[in-house]
Amino acid sequence: MFKFIFLALFAVYSFGTGFPSYYYNIRGVQKQKKEFIKILLPLVRKANDDVAKERNFVKAFFIQAEKKSFRELNEKSLEKLVYLFKKYKIKHFFKQEEYLKRIDIVPVSMAIAQAAVESAWGKSRFIQEANNIFGHWTYTGKGLVPMNREEGKTHTLRIFRTLQDSVNAYVLNLNRNNAYQMFRNLRENAHKNGMIFNGLMASKTMINYSAKKGKYVQLLETIITSNNLLYYDYSL
């Protein structure tokens, strides 16, 4: 009985499950790409929905705080703000614009395009063994060692419990990492001008995501346009 429970728990919490097994048996490039998008889409939307809820909380918090001149604030709300303050590495605790600049959604089209590039359309070793869709590194010593890692390097590929965890980490990375400040600036400006911040606009800021620099940006743009991914930025 104990052995059965252990195996069941291991199956639920084990790493490296990757995409559903049927995906790797799909014949035809276009058919597989469509299925890739179908699998990724709800994961990206879930991550964005969670961020949108955090953003709405921040807006509501500051509306109430300003009404009370920042006195007698709700303890639970303060605790949640502290959590977001740390999570998104905000510099000034009571500066609403800093929260809103970092706590915001990522264009779905770009997320899917980057997932396709970084995971080789779901076929990479990293996604199949570690649920690592976007090539996230770690220096904790716990992860997959890249086969082509240069001598002297110590980074490994981060292992995620689920594919959703990998997508969540990707969105958080773009929202708080200093390397993507241009991304956040352009997104904020789009909002101020009443524009939808789409994947083609966002992709131009991803020059620091890959050593390929400009070629990487061009690749993202090609994937977005050739697979009609912009549709998902305008259909919520």
N, C-alpha and C positions, 0 to 999 in steps of 0.2 A: 504494500500500500504506500509506504513512504517513498519507495523508488518511483512509483507512478506519479506521485505528487511532484517529486523533484524534476522528473522529465517534463512534466506539463509546464512547470514554472520556467524551466530552462528554455522550452520552446517559445514561451511568451516573451521572455526577457533577453534571449540570445541576440548577439550582434550579427550584422552582415547578411541580413536576409535579402537585401536588394529589391528589385522589382518582382512582382508575381512571376512565378516560373513560366506561365503561358507566354509572357511577353517575349521571352528569348526564343520561342519557337515560331513566332510570326514570320511569315514569308512575305517579302516585298518591302522595299525601303519606305515608300510612302505610307503604306498601311501601318508599319511599325512606328513611324513618326507621329501619325495621328493618335496611336494608342499611347505613345509617350506623353503627348500633350494632355490626353484624357486623364492619365494617371497624375501628372504634375499639377494640373489646374486646381483641383480641390485643395491640395496641400498649400499652394501659394495663396489661394483665397482665404484659407483658414488662418494662415499666418498674418495676412493683412487685416482680417477681421479682428483678430486679437489686438493688433496695434491700434486699429481704429477705436476700439473700446478704451484702451489706455489714453488715447488722445482725447476722447470725449470726457473721460474722467478728469483730466487736467483742466479742460475748459470749464467744466462744472465746478471744480474745486476753486479756481480763481474767481469765478463769478460770486460764489458764496463768501470767499475770503475777503474780497473787496467790499462786499456789502457790510461786513463786520469790521472793516478796517484792519483785517488780519489779527483780530482778537477773538478769544474763546473759540478756537478752531476745533472741529471734530477730531477726536483722538485717532479713530480708525482711518479717517481720510488722510490725516497727517502721516500715519504709518505707511499708507499706500504711496503717498507722495515721496517719502523717504526711499521706499523701494525703487520707484521709478528714477529718482535722482541718482541712485547708485547704479542701477541697471544701464541707464543711458549715458552715464558719466557726465552729468550736467555740472556746470561750474558754479552757477549762482542759484541757490535753493529757491528763492521766491521770484525768479525771473521767468515768467510764463513763456515768452517768445523762445527761450532756449529749449524748453520742453517741446513746444510745437514744431520747432525746426528739426528735432531729432526723432520725435515720435510721430511717424507718418508712414503711409503705405509705400510699397515699391511697385513700379509698373509691372503688371503681370507678364506682359510680352517680353520684357527684358529678363525677368526671372526665369522664364521658360527657356529663352535663348541661352542664357548662361548655364542653366542646368544641362542643356543639350551639349554645349561645348565642353564643359568641365567633366561630364560623365560619359562622353562619347555616346550620347543618346541612350544612356542607361546601361551601357555594356562594359564600362570600365571596372577594373578590379576593385577600385575603392568603393564604388557603390554596391557591388555585389558582396563584398566582404565586410564593409564597415558602414553601410548606409550613408556614405559621404558623397553627396551629390555635387557640391560646389568646390571640392578640393581644399577644404579647410585644413590648415596645419595646426600642430600643437607641439609644445616643447616640454610636456609633462613626462615624456618617456613612455607614455601609454598610448600606443597607436600602431598603425601599419607603417612599416618602413618602405619608402618609395624604392622601387627597383633601380632607378637611375639616380639615386641621391649621390651628390658629390662627396668625395672623401673629406672628412672633417665636419660635415654638416650633421646636425643633431635633430632636425625636425622630423616629425612623423605625421602621418595622416590621421586626423582625429576620427575616433569611432563614435558613431551615434546609435542610440538605442532604436530609433525609428527614422524613417524618411522624413516624417513631420519635424522631428527634432533638427534634422539637417537644414530644412527650409527655414525654420525659425531662427537658427543661428545665422543663416545667410542674411535674412532681413535685419537682424540686430546688428550684424557686422556693418552693413551699409549705413545704418542709422547712427552709429556711434564712433566708428573708426575714423581717425584723422585723415586717412588716405582718401576718404570719400566726401570730404567737405564740399568739393565742387558739386557733387551730386546733390547734396542737401541744399546748397545755395540755389541751384537752378530749379529744384523742386519748389522751394519757398517762393522764388520769383514767379514761377508759373501760377501758383495759387493766388498771389497778389494781383496778377493780371487776369484772373478768372479763366485760366487755361487748364486743360487736362494734361498732366505731366505724363507723356507717353514714353514707350520704350525706346523709340528712336532718339528722342531728346535725351533720355537718361543714358543711353549707351555711349554717347559722346564723352561722358565723364568717367568711363570705366577704364581709362588708359593706364591706371595704376593697378588694375586687378590682375593683369598678366604681364609677363616679361615680353610678350609680343607687342605690347603697347598699341600703336596705331592699327596694326594688322588685326589685333584682337577686336578693336572697336568695329572695324569693317566687317569682320566675321559675324559679330552680333547683329549688325544692321542687315546683313544678307539673310541670316536665319529668320529675323523678324519679318522682313518683307516677303521672302520666298514662301513662308509658311502662313502668311496672313495673320500673324500674331497680334497686330495692333487691334484687331477686333475685340480682344479680351480686355483691352484698356478702356474701351468705351461701352462694354456690356457688363455691368456689375450684377 
